[in-house]
């Protein structure tokens, strides 16, 4: 029996989040196309670091993959996704966090009511909705899965720890899409844990108050 062809993967966003996801894929020989708004030429140094399985492309190239990882800043997502074609049932992985970046040394960085102030971040007020539910409206027709957002980005290229595998949570409303993303997570060396539908799982990893935010469980 022929071996199934693995899904193609695109990563939109090449900052700390997207670059570390790409590093994790490169380390395991998982092929992907990574893109940012500045174009492929701006990614030369990163591609040289990562090796042949990761290629640079345009945002449209990355968005044409079977599984597309949204790894851009929350504030940039509406503009980026507003320019892309219809998704027609393809999978979009929401790896974003609904935060704004504060001006360095501004009074807001010392706001005691903001648990992220010390990191130079401020949670976006979503009126009680999960960020993934809001994000889903940016990608009509896509099957959205939430993943890659609850760990520190530096850990996304280091799945192994203390003799075991780091747990990576994911959630989504489409069972087949969740299974596909769970397979990618496992191929990267992590221990995938399915949290179920978005309204349940996404809330558990919602920054800053989700009960699983910044947790680093190890499966032995």
C-alpha positions in Angstrom: 0.0 0.0 0.0 1.3 3.4 -0.9 2.3 5.8 1.9 -0.1 8.7 2.1 1.2 12.0 0.9 1.7 14.3 3.9 -0.3 17.6 3.8 1.5 20.7 2.5 2.1 23.3 5.2 2.4 27.0 5.0 3.5 29.4 7.7 2.4 33.1 7.4 4.5 35.2 9.7 8.3 34.9 10.2 8.8 36.6 13.6 9.7 34.7 16.7 6.6 32.6 16.6 6.7 31.6 12.9 10.5 31.2 12.9 10.4 28.9 15.8 7.6 26.8 14.4 9.7 26.5 11.2 12.8 25.6 13.2 10.8 22.8 14.8 9.7 21.5 11.4 13.2 21.8 9.9 14.6 19.7 12.8 12.2 16.9 12.0 12.5 17.1 8.2 8.9 18.4 7.9 8.5 20.5 4.7 6.9 23.9 4.8 6.7 27.2 3.0 7.2 30.3 5.2 6.2 33.8 4.2 6.0 37.4 5.6 4.8 40.7 4.3 8.3 41.8 3.2 8.7 39.0 0.7 10.9 35.9 0.2 14.1 37.9 -0.2 13.9 39.1 3.4 13.9 35.5 4.6 17.3 34.5 3.1 19.2 34.3 6.3 16.4 32.2 8.0 16.2 29.8 5.1 20.0 29.4 5.1 19.8 28.5 8.8 16.9 26.0 8.4 18.0 24.0 5.4 16.3 22.5 2.4 12.9 21.4 3.9 11.8 25.0 4.5 11.3 27.3 1.6 10.5 31.0 1.4 7.5 32.1 -0.6 4.9 34.9 -0.9 2.0 35.1 1.5 -0.2 33.7 -1.3 2.2 30.7 -1.7 2.0 29.9 2.0 -1.8 30.4 2.0 -2.2 27.8 -0.8 -1.0 25.0 1.4 -3.3 22.3 2.8 -2.6 23.4 6.4 -1.8 27.1 6.9 -0.3 28.3 10.2 -1.3 31.9 11.1 1.8 33.1 13.0 1.5 36.9 12.5 0.8 39.6 15.1 -2.9 39.8 16.0 -3.1 43.4 14.8 -1.8 42.4 11.4 -4.1 39.5 10.8 -7.1 41.4 9.4 -5.0 43.1 6.7 -3.2 39.9 5.7 -6.2 37.6 5.5 -8.4 40.3 3.9 -6.2 40.0 0.8 -6.2 36.2 0.4 -8.5 34.1 -1.7 -11.3 31.8 -0.4 -10.3 29.0 1.9 -12.7 26.3 0.6 -12.4 24.0 3.5 -8.7 24.1 4.0 -7.2 24.1 7.5 -6.0 27.3 9.1 -4.1 26.9 12.4 -4.7 29.9 14.7 -1.4 30.4 16.6 -2.0 34.0 17.3 -2.6 35.7 20.7 -4.9 38.7 21.0 -2.5 41.1 22.4 -1.3 44.6 21.5 2.3 45.8 21.8 2.8 48.7 24.2 5.2 51.6 23.6 8.4 51.0 25.6 8.5 52.9 28.9 4.9 54.2 28.4 2.7 54.4 31.5 0.7 51.4 30.3 3.8 49.2 30.9 3.4 49.8 34.6 -0.4 49.3 34.7 -1.0 46.9 37.7 -4.3 45.8 36.3 -2.6 44.4 33.2 -0.9 41.0 33.9 1.1 41.3 30.7 2.3 44.9 31.2 5.8 43.8 32.3 6.2 42.0 28.9 5.2 45.1 27.0 1.8 43.6 26.0 -1.8 44.4 26.6 -4.7 41.9 26.1 -7.2 43.0 23.4 -10.8 43.4 24.8 -12.8 40.9 22.8 -16.1 41.4 24.7 -16.0 37.9 26.2 -15.4 36.0 23.0 -12.4 33.7 22.5 -9.8 35.1 20.2 -10.1 32.0 17.9 -13.8 32.7 17.4 -13.0 36.2 16.4 -10.1 35.0 14.2 -12.4 32.5 12.5 -14.4 35.4 11.0 -11.2 36.5 9.2 -11.0 33.2 7.3 -14.5 32.3 6.2 -14.7 28.8 4.7 -11.6 27.6 6.6 -11.6 24.9 9.2 -9.9 26.6 12.1 -7.8 24.8 14.7 -6.1 26.5 17.6 -2.6 25.4 18.4 1.0 26.5 19.0 0.0 29.5 21.2 0.2 28.4 24.8 3.9 27.6 25.0 6.7 30.1 25.1 7.8 30.5 21.5 11.3 29.4 22.3 10.0 26.0 23.2 8.3 25.3 19.9 11.6 24.0 18.4 12.4 21.9 21.5 9.7 19.2 21.9 11.8 17.0 24.2 12.4 17.7 27.9 13.2 15.8 31.1 13.2 12.5 29.3 9.7 13.0 27.8 7.8 15.1 25.2 6.3 18.5 25.8 2.5 18.6 25.6 1.0 20.7 22.9 -2.7 21.5 23.1 -5.0 22.0 20.1 -8.7 22.5 19.6 -11.2 23.0 16.7 -14.8 22.4 15.7 -14.0 20.0 12.8 -12.8 16.6 14.0 -10.9 15.7 10.8 -9.1 19.1 10.9 -8.1 18.5 14.5 -6.8 15.0 13.6 -4.7 16.5 10.8 -3.2 19.1 13.0 -2.7 16.6 15.8 -0.7 14.5 13.3 1.5 17.5 12.4 2.1 18.2 16.1 3.1 14.6 16.7 5.4 14.6 13.7 7.2 17.5 15.3 8.0 15.4 18.4 5.4 16.9 20.7 2.7 15.0 22.7 -0.6 16.3 21.2 -3.6 16.7 23.4 -7.0 17.4 21.9 -9.1 19.9 23.9 -12.2 19.5 21.7 -14.2 22.3 20.2 -13.0 25.9 19.9 -15.4 27.3 22.5 -14.0 24.9 25.0 -10.3 24.4 24.1 -9.5 27.9 22.9 -10.7 29.4 26.1 -8.4 27.2 28.1 -5.4 28.6 26.3 -6.6 32.2 26.0 -4.0 34.8 27.0 -3.7 35.9 29.7 -6.2 34.1 31.9 -6.7 30.7 30.3 -5.9 27.9 32.8 -3.4 26.3 30.4 -1.6 29.4 29.3 2.2 29.2 29.7 2.0 25.6 31.0 4.7 23.2 30.0 3.5 19.7 30.8 5.8 16.8 30.0 4.4 13.5 28.8 6.7 10.6 29.8 
